């Protein structure tokens, strides 16, 4: 996977997981305990570079390991049943 592909997967997965929780960007920022701002989350979801510490904070806020945000779900992969 190229860095660009990983960034695209991360962007999609963050948005997917946030919306699955029913959270707005502002609500997710509030739930992060001050570790994330709404603009940081928006930038991550729009494909901007994210520092590792911020990526880890995003994953922690969503209650997921960072690795989960770097993988497409099985049903989202090309060629998957």
C-alpha positions as CSV (number, residue, x, y, z in Angstrom):
1,X,0.0,0.0,0.0
2,X,1.4,3.4,-0.9
3,X,1.3,6.3,1.5
4,X,-1.4,7.9,-0.6
5,X,-3.5,4.8,-0.4
6,X,-3.0,4.5,3.3
7,X,-4.1,8.1,3.7
8,X,-7.2,7.5,1.7
9,X,-8.1,4.5,3.8
10,X,-7.5,6.3,7.0
11,X,-9.7,9.3,5.9
12,X,-12.6,7.0,4.9
13,X,-12.3,4.9,8.0
14,X,-12.2,7.8,10.4
15,X,-15.3,9.3,8.9
16,X,-17.1,5.9,8.7
17,X,-16.4,5.1,12.4
18,X,-17.3,8.6,13.6
19,X,-20.6,8.6,11.8
20,X,-21.3,5.0,12.9
21,X,-21.0,6.4,16.5
22,X,-23.5,9.1,15.5
23,X,-21.0,11.8,16.4
24,X,-20.5,15.1,14.7
25,X,-16.9,16.3,14.3
26,X,-17.4,18.7,17.2
27,X,-18.8,15.9,19.4
28,X,-15.8,13.7,18.6
29,X,-13.5,16.5,19.5
30,X,-15.2,16.9,22.8
31,X,-15.1,13.2,23.5
32,X,-11.3,13.2,22.9
33,X,-10.8,15.0,26.2
34,X,-9.1,17.9,24.7
35,X,-6.6,15.8,22.6
36,X,-8.2,16.7,19.3
37,X,-9.9,19.8,17.8
38,X,-12.7,19.7,15.4
39,X,-10.5,21.2,12.6
40,X,-7.9,18.5,13.2
41,X,-10.6,15.8,12.8
42,X,-11.9,17.6,9.7
43,X,-8.5,17.8,8.1
44,X,-7.9,14.1,8.8
45,X,-11.2,13.2,7.1
46,X,-10.4,15.4,4.2
47,X,-7.1,13.7,3.4
48,X,-4.6,16.1,4.9
49,X,-1.4,14.7,6.5
50,X,-1.9,13.7,10.1
51,X,1.0,13.3,12.6
52,X,1.3,9.9,14.3
53,X,0.3,11.3,17.7
54,X,-2.9,12.8,16.3
55,X,-3.7,9.5,14.4
56,X,-3.3,7.6,17.7
57,X,-5.6,10.1,19.5
58,X,-8.2,9.7,16.8
59,X,-8.0,5.9,17.1
60,X,-8.2,6.1,20.9
61,X,-11.2,8.4,20.8
62,X,-13.0,6.0,18.4
63,X,-12.0,3.1,20.7
64,X,-10.1,1.3,18.0
65,X,-6.5,0.3,17.4
66,X,-4.8,2.5,14.8
67,X,-4.3,-0.5,12.6
68,X,-8.1,-0.8,12.2
69,X,-8.2,2.7,10.7
70,X,-5.6,1.6,8.1
71,X,-7.6,-1.3,6.7
72,X,-10.7,-1.4,4.6
73,X,-13.4,-3.6,6.1
74,X,-13.8,-6.9,4.3
75,X,-17.0,-5.9,2.7
76,X,-15.3,-2.7,1.4
77,X,-12.5,-4.4,-0.4
78,X,-12.5,-4.9,-4.1
79,X,-13.2,-8.5,-5.1
80,X,-14.6,-9.3,-1.6
81,X,-17.9,-11.2,-1.5
